[in-house]
């Protein structure tokens, strides 16, 4: 099974955001922190 990239995971999660925007915000912030850590 292929690993999803953060971008594709965000796209997959996006439809749920209309119902649960708070969770989407937390999820997106978490991905941003992971990207920042990987960039260092």
N, CA, C, O and CB atoms as a CASP TS submission, in Angstrom:
PFRMAT TS
TARGET T0000
AUTHOR 0000-0000-0000
METHOD Language model
MODEL 1
PARENT N/A
ATOM      1  N   UNK     1       0.843  -1.205   0.000  1.00  0.00           N
ATOM      2  CA  UNK     1       0.000   0.000   0.000  1.00  0.00           C
ATOM      3  C   UNK     1       0.875   1.250   0.000  1.00  0.00           C
ATOM      4  O   UNK     1       1.782   1.388   0.820  1.00  0.00           O
ATOM      5  CB  UNK     1      -0.952   0.009   1.228  1.00  0.00           C
ATOM      6  N   UNK     2       0.593   2.137  -0.912  1.00  0.00           N
ATOM      7  CA  UNK     2       1.395   3.352  -1.026  1.00  0.00           C
ATOM      8  C   UNK     2       1.087   4.314   0.112  1.00  0.00           C
ATOM      9  O   UNK     2      -0.059   4.444   0.545  1.00  0.00           O
ATOM     10  CB  UNK     2       1.147   4.034  -2.374  1.00  0.00           C
ATOM     11  N   UNK     3       2.124   4.982   0.585  1.00  0.00           N
ATOM     12  CA  UNK     3       1.908   6.019   1.598  1.00  0.00           C
ATOM     13  C   UNK     3       1.359   7.267   0.932  1.00  0.00           C
ATOM     14  O   UNK     3       1.810   7.672  -0.140  1.00  0.00           O
ATOM     15  CB  UNK     3       3.222   6.340   2.360  1.00  0.00           C
ATOM     16  N   UNK     4       0.374   7.871   1.589  1.00  0.00           N
ATOM     17  CA  UNK     4      -0.184   9.111   1.057  1.00  0.00           C
ATOM     18  C   UNK     4       0.738  10.275   1.374  1.00  0.00           C
ATOM     19  O   UNK     4       1.307  10.349   2.463  1.00  0.00           O
ATOM     20  CB  UNK     4      -1.590   9.370   1.628  1.00  0.00           C
ATOM     21  N   UNK     5       0.880  11.163   0.439  1.00  0.00           N
ATOM     22  CA  UNK     5       1.600  12.395   0.718  1.00  0.00           C
ATOM     23  C   UNK     5       0.714  13.301   1.563  1.00  0.00           C
ATOM     24  O   UNK     5      -0.508  13.158   1.521  1.00  0.00           O
ATOM     25  CB  UNK     5       2.030  13.103  -0.597  1.00  0.00           C
ATOM     26  N   UNK     6       1.286  14.227   2.327  1.00  0.00           N
ATOM     27  CA  UNK     6       0.460  15.144   3.130  1.00  0.00           C
ATOM     28  C   UNK     6      -0.588  15.860   2.290  1.00  0.00           C
ATOM     29  O   UNK     6      -1.705  16.096   2.753  1.00  0.00           O
ATOM     30  CB  UNK     6       1.341  16.174   3.823  1.00  0.00           C
ATOM     31  N   UNK     7      -0.230  16.204   1.054  1.00  0.00           N
ATOM     32  CA  UNK     7      -1.176  16.924   0.200  1.00  0.00           C
ATOM     33  C   UNK     7      -2.395  16.065  -0.110  1.00  0.00           C
ATOM     34  O   UNK     7      -3.527  16.534   0.002  1.00  0.00           O
ATOM     35  CB  UNK     7      -0.497  17.362  -1.102  1.00  0.00           C
ATOM     36  N   UNK     8      -2.174  14.806  -0.500  1.00  0.00           N
ATOM     37  CA  UNK     8      -3.301  13.952  -0.870  1.00  0.00           C
ATOM     38  C   UNK     8      -4.143  13.622   0.355  1.00  0.00           C
ATOM     39  O   UNK     8      -5.360  13.468   0.250  1.00  0.00           O
ATOM     40  CB  UNK     8      -2.805  12.660  -1.540  1.00  0.00           C
ATOM     41  N   UNK     9      -3.495  13.510   1.526  1.00  0.00           N
ATOM     42  CA  UNK     9      -4.247  13.261   2.754  1.00  0.00           C
ATOM     43  C   UNK     9      -5.155  14.446   3.066  1.00  0.00           C
ATOM     44  O   UNK     9      -6.302  14.270   3.480  1.00  0.00           O
ATOM     45  CB  UNK     9      -3.289  12.993   3.935  1.00  0.00           C
ATOM     46  N   UNK    10      -4.631  15.659   2.863  1.00  0.00           N
ATOM     47  CA  UNK    10      -5.426  16.856   3.116  1.00  0.00           C
ATOM     48  C   UNK    10      -6.616  16.916   2.174  1.00  0.00           C
ATOM     49  O   UNK    10      -7.724  17.263   2.582  1.00  0.00           O
ATOM     50  CB  UNK    10      -4.569  18.116   2.967  1.00  0.00           C
ATOM     51  N   UNK    11      -6.382  16.573   0.905  1.00  0.00           N
ATOM     52  CA  UNK    11      -7.459  16.590  -0.084  1.00  0.00           C
ATOM     53  C   UNK    11      -8.535  15.583   0.301  1.00  0.00           C
ATOM     54  O   UNK    11      -9.727  15.866   0.189  1.00  0.00           O
ATOM     55  CB  UNK    11      -6.912  16.283  -1.497  1.00  0.00           C
ATOM     56  N   UNK    12      -8.110  14.405   0.754  1.00  0.00           N
ATOM     57  CA  UNK    12      -9.057  13.364   1.156  1.00  0.00           C
ATOM     58  C   UNK    12      -9.880  13.830   2.353  1.00  0.00           C
ATOM     59  O   UNK    12     -11.072  13.536   2.451  1.00  0.00           O
ATOM     60  CB  UNK    12      -8.315  12.052   1.494  1.00  0.00           C
ATOM     61  N   UNK    13      -9.241  14.550   3.251  1.00  0.00           N
ATOM     62  CA  UNK    13      -9.883  14.975   4.501  1.00  0.00           C
ATOM     63  C   UNK    13     -10.817  16.158   4.278  1.00  0.00           C
ATOM     64  O   UNK    13     -11.776  16.347   5.027  1.00  0.00           O
ATOM     65  CB  UNK    13      -8.826  15.341   5.543  1.00  0.00           C
ATOM     66  N   UNK    14     -10.537  16.950   3.253  1.00  0.00           N
ATOM     67  CA  UNK    14     -11.238  18.219   3.037  1.00  0.00           C
ATOM     68  C   UNK    14     -12.766  18.117   3.055  1.00  0.00           C
ATOM     69  O   UNK    14     -13.402  18.969   3.675  1.00  0.00           O
ATOM     70  CB  UNK    14     -10.810  18.795   1.734  1.00  0.00           C
ATOM     71  N   UNK    15     -13.393  17.123   2.410  1.00  0.00           N
ATOM     72  CA  UNK    15     -14.860  17.067   2.420  1.00  0.00           C
ATOM     73  C   UNK    15     -15.453  16.985   3.828  1.00  0.00           C
ATOM     74  O   UNK    15     -16.555  17.477   4.069  1.00  0.00           O
ATOM     75  CB  UNK    15     -15.327  15.879   1.614  1.00  0.00           C
ATOM     76  N   UNK    16     -14.722  16.364   4.754  1.00  0.00           N
ATOM     77  CA  UNK    16     -15.214  16.269   6.126  1.00  0.00           C
ATOM     78  C   UNK    16     -15.175  17.624   6.817  1.00  0.00           C
ATOM     79  O   UNK    16     -15.898  17.854   7.786  1.00  0.00           O
ATOM     80  CB  UNK    16     -14.393  15.253   6.918  1.00  0.00           C
ATOM     81  N   UNK    17     -14.332  18.518   6.319  1.00  0.00           N
ATOM     82  CA  UNK    17     -14.119  19.805   6.968  1.00  0.00           C
ATOM     83  C   UNK    17     -15.364  20.668   7.008  1.00  0.00           C
ATOM     84  O   UNK    17     -15.533  21.479   7.919  1.00  0.00           O
ATOM     85  CB  UNK    17     -13.029  20.545   6.274  1.00  0.00           C
ATOM     86  N   UNK    18     -16.241  20.499   6.022  1.00  0.00           N
ATOM     87  CA  UNK    18     -17.454  21.315   5.992  1.00  0.00           C
ATOM     88  C   UNK    18     -18.331  21.005   7.197  1.00  0.00           C
ATOM     89  O   UNK    18     -19.079  21.864   7.662  1.00  0.00           O
ATOM     90  CB  UNK    18     -18.236  21.078   4.687  1.00  0.00           C
ATOM     91  N   UNK    19     -18.239  19.773   7.703  1.00  0.00           N
ATOM     92  CA  UNK    19     -19.029  19.387   8.872  1.00  0.00           C
ATOM     93  C   UNK    19     -18.234  19.551  10.158  1.00  0.00           C
ATOM     94  O   UNK    19     -18.806  19.803  11.219  1.00  0.00           O
ATOM     95  CB  UNK    19     -19.507  17.944   8.737  1.00  0.00           C
ATOM     96  N   UNK    20     -16.930  19.411  10.067  1.00  0.00           N
ATOM     97  CA  UNK    20     -16.113  19.405  11.281  1.00  0.00           C
ATOM     98  C   UNK    20     -14.871  20.253  11.053  1.00  0.00           C
ATOM     99  O   UNK    20     -13.749  19.748  11.009  1.00  0.00           O
ATOM    100  CB  UNK    20     -15.722  17.956  11.686  1.00  0.00           C
ATOM    101  N   UNK    21     -15.100  21.561  10.908  1.00  0.00           N
ATOM    102  CA  UNK    21     -14.020  22.476  10.547  1.00  0.00           C
ATOM    103  C   UNK    21     -12.935  22.509  11.617  1.00  0.00           C
ATOM    104  O   UNK    21     -11.755  22.665  11.300  1.00  0.00           O
ATOM    105  CB  UNK    21     -14.571  23.880  10.320  1.00  0.00           C
ATOM    106  N   UNK    22     -13.324  22.364  12.878  1.00  0.00           N
ATOM    107  CA  UNK    22     -12.349  22.419  13.962  1.00  0.00           C
ATOM    108  C   UNK    22     -11.331  21.289  13.829  1.00  0.00           C
ATOM    109  O   UNK    22     -10.126  21.511  13.939  1.00  0.00           O
ATOM    110  CB  UNK    22     -13.055  22.342  15.324  1.00  0.00           C
ATOM    111  N   UNK    23     -11.829  20.075  13.592  1.00  0.00           N
ATOM    112  CA  UNK    23     -10.923  18.941  13.452  1.00  0.00           C
ATOM    113  C   UNK    23     -10.028  19.111  12.233  1.00  0.00           C
ATOM    114  O   UNK    23      -8.849  18.757  12.267  1.00  0.00           O
ATOM    115  CB  UNK    23     -11.712  17.634  13.350  1.00  0.00           C
ATOM    116  N   UNK    24     -10.584  19.650  11.166  1.00  0.00           N
ATOM    117  CA  UNK    24      -9.793  19.869   9.957  1.00  0.00           C
ATOM    118  C   UNK    24      -8.676  20.869  10.228  1.00  0.00           C
ATOM    119  O   UNK    24      -7.557  20.709   9.742  1.00  0.00           O
ATOM    120  CB  UNK    24     -10.686  20.365   8.805  1.00  0.00           C
ATOM    121  N   UNK    25      -8.989  21.902  11.009  1.00  0.00           N
ATOM    122  CA  UNK    25      -7.978  22.912  11.330  1.00  0.00           C
ATOM    123  C   UNK    25      -6.837  22.282  12.126  1.00  0.00           C
ATOM    124  O   UNK    25      -5.663  22.516  11.839  1.00  0.00           O
ATOM    125  CB  UNK    25      -8.608  24.082  12.123  1.00  0.00           C
ATOM    126  N   UNK    26      -7.197  21.481  13.131  1.00  0.00           N
ATOM    127  CA  UNK    26      -6.183  20.807  13.949  1.00  0.00           C
ATOM    128  C   UNK    26      -5.349  19.877  13.075  1.00  0.00           C
ATOM    129  O   UNK    26      -4.123  19.842  13.182  1.00  0.00           O
ATOM    130  CB  UNK    26      -6.844  20.013  15.107  1.00  0.00           C
ATOM    131  N   UNK    27      -6.028  19.123  12.209  1.00  0.00           N
ATOM    132  CA  UNK    27      -5.359  18.169  11.326  1.00  0.00           C
ATOM    133  C   UNK    27      -4.382  18.883  10.402  1.00  0.00           C
ATOM    134  O   UNK    27      -3.248  18.440  10.221  1.00  0.00           O
ATOM    135  CB  UNK    27      -6.389  17.385  10.501  1.00  0.00           C
ATOM    136  N   UNK    28      -4.831  19.993   9.821  1.00  0.00           N
ATOM    137  CA  UNK    28      -3.992  20.751   8.894  1.00  0.00           C
ATOM    138  C   UNK    28      -2.805  21.365   9.626  1.00  0.00           C
ATOM    139  O   UNK    28      -1.687  21.362   9.111  1.00  0.00           O
ATOM    140  CB  UNK    28      -4.812  21.849   8.197  1.00  0.00           C
ATOM    141  N   UNK    29      -3.047  21.892  10.828  1.00  0.00           N
ATOM    142  CA  UNK    29      -1.958  22.474  11.613  1.00  0.00           C
ATOM    143  C   UNK    29      -0.918  21.407  11.940  1.00  0.00           C
ATOM    144  O   UNK    29       0.283  21.673  11.901  1.00  0.00           O
ATOM    145  CB  UNK    29      -2.501  23.112  12.911  1.00  0.00           C
ATOM    146  N   UNK    30      -1.377  20.210  12.258  1.00  0.00           N
ATOM    147  CA  UNK    30      -0.464  19.102  12.546  1.00  0.00           C
ATOM    148  C   UNK    30       0.402  18.775  11.337  1.00  0.00           C
ATOM    149  O   UNK    30       1.606  18.555  11.472  1.00  0.00           O
ATOM    150  CB  UNK    30      -1.249  17.861  12.979  1.00  0.00           C
ATOM    151  N   UNK    31      -0.211  18.744  10.151  1.00  0.00           N
ATOM    152  CA  UNK    31       0.559  18.472   8.932  1.00  0.00           C
ATOM    153  C   UNK    31       1.582  19.565   8.697  1.00  0.00           C
ATOM    154  O   UNK    31       2.709  19.282   8.290  1.00  0.00           O
ATOM    155  CB  UNK    31      -0.371  18.349   7.714  1.00  0.00           C
ATOM    156  N   UNK    32       1.204  20.814   8.950  1.00  0.00           N
ATOM    157  CA  UNK    32       2.124  21.932   8.743  1.00  0.00           C
ATOM    158  C   UNK    32       3.331  21.798   9.660  1.00  0.00           C
ATOM    159  O   UNK    32       4.459  22.062   9.245  1.00  0.00           O
ATOM    160  CB  UNK    32       1.413  23.277   8.990  1.00  0.00           C
ATOM    161  N   UNK    33       3.101  21.386  10.909  1.00  0.00           N
ATOM    162  CA  UNK    33       4.205  21.229  11.852  1.00  0.00           C
ATOM    163  C   UNK    33       5.128  20.102  11.405  1.00  0.00           C
ATOM    164  O   UNK    33       6.347  20.212  11.529  1.00  0.00           O
ATOM    165  CB  UNK    33       3.672  20.954  13.271  1.00  0.00           C
ATOM    166  N   UNK    34       4.552  19.017  10.886  1.00  0.00           N
ATOM    167  CA  UNK    34       5.366  17.904  10.396  1.00  0.00           C
ATOM    168  C   UNK    34       6.236  18.370   9.233  1.00  0.00           C
ATOM    169  O   UNK    34       7.422  18.048   9.173  1.00  0.00           O
ATOM    170  CB  UNK    34       4.470  16.717   9.961  1.00  0.00           C
ATOM    171  N   UNK    35       5.651  19.120   8.320  1.00  0.00           N
ATOM    172  CA  UNK    35       6.406  19.639   7.170  1.00  0.00           C
ATOM    173  C   UNK    35       7.535  20.547   7.648  1.00  0.00           C
ATOM    174  O   UNK    35       8.653  20.469   7.139  1.00  0.00           O
ATOM    175  CB  UNK    35       5.471  20.409   6.201  1.00  0.00           C
ATOM    176  N   UNK    36       7.248  21.407   8.623  1.00  0.00           N
ATOM    177  CA  UNK    36       8.262  22.321   9.142  1.00  0.00           C
ATOM    178  C   UNK    36       9.414  21.533   9.761  1.00  0.00           C
ATOM    179  O   UNK    36      10.581  21.870   9.561  1.00  0.00           O
ATOM    180  CB  UNK    36       7.648  23.283  10.182  1.00  0.00           C
ATOM    181  N   UNK    37       9.081  20.479  10.517  1.00  0.00           N
ATOM    182  CA  UNK    37      10.113  19.675  11.163  1.00  0.00           C
ATOM    183  C   UNK    37      10.966  18.952  10.126  1.00  0.00           C
ATOM    184  O   UNK    37      12.178  18.823  10.301  1.00  0.00           O
ATOM    185  CB  UNK    37       9.480  18.665  12.126  1.00  0.00           C
ATOM    186  N   UNK    38      10.346  18.483   9.054  1.00  0.00           N
ATOM    187  CA  UNK    38      11.086  17.779   8.013  1.00  0.00           C
ATOM    188  C   UNK    38      11.990  18.739   7.246  1.00  0.00           C
ATOM    189  O   UNK    38      13.048  18.347   6.754  1.00  0.00           O
ATOM    190  CB  UNK    38      10.121  17.076   7.050  1.00  0.00           C
ATOM    191  N   UNK    39      11.569  19.993   7.148  1.00  0.00           N
ATOM    192  CA  UNK    39      12.331  20.980   6.377  1.00  0.00           C
ATOM    193  C   UNK    39      13.615  21.382   7.097  1.00  0.00           C
ATOM    194  O   UNK    39      14.570  21.830   6.463  1.00  0.00           O
ATOM    195  CB  UNK    39      11.476  22.220   6.109  1.00  0.00           C
ATOM    196  N   UNK    40      13.638  21.224   8.418  1.00  0.00           N
ATOM    197  CA  UNK    40      14.813  21.653   9.196  1.00  0.00           C
ATOM    198  C   UNK    40      15.968  20.658   9.031  1.00  0.00           C
ATOM    199  O   UNK    40      17.037  20.851   9.610  1.00  0.00           O
ATOM    200  CB  UNK    40      14.445  21.798  10.697  1.00  0.00           C
TER
END
